[in-house]
Amino acid sequence: MQVFSAAFTAHIEATYHSQEVKNELCMAAQRPNADLEHLRYALAISSRLHQWSSDVASLE
């Protein structure tokens, strides 16, 4: 997953000019350590996937 993350981050850096947008699209999700944290992690990842898929430039 780290290789994909690095490639995606590089793509975002090359595609977007706004630092605010870059930070929003590449926000880190903390890995879960407990059951409740796993639910929060899944929600955060689902939210990011939705955000990425609705942004055409991040899919190119």
Protein Blocks (a to p, Z undefined) as FASTA:
>chain_A
ZZmmmmmmmmmmmmpmblklmmmmmcccdddfbfklmmmmmmmmmmmmmmmmmmmklmZZ
